[in-house]
């Protein structure tokens, strides 16, 4: 199974484009039917939350946005990488603040916490080329012998 890669240059198309990537992956032609539906849902939700965060909050300091999305299966997990030319931010600090300081049911501010909760592995770093890279994986919790294509 191959990865699905797409470059976005318009923030207005990012969220819908990420949904389309995952919809393709879940289709019969996507070839990812070896993983369970819950794994797809959690990966799609994590990717959605990151894309929405970029659209709503990212600063590109006058630069045209360039966002690359790459999604692929890796054994019993789905891997996803977002690379963008934004100004970035300190994800770990924001996650710590959010987990310690939100009211029980806030109207906003839960996206990054949902991203963290959905993922098995999560990293965010600035590359040597000045590009910010978010990488996450979502592991299947289902017994691989019981997975049934949906």
Secondary structure, 3 states (H helix, E strand, C coil): CCCEEEEECCHHHHHHHHHHHHHHHHCHHHCCCCCCHHHHHHHHHHHHHHHHHHHHHCCCCCCCCCEEEEEEEECCEEEEEEEECCCCCCHHHHHHHHHHHCCCCCCCCCHHHHHHHHCCEEEEEECCCCCEEEEEEEECCCCCCCCCCC
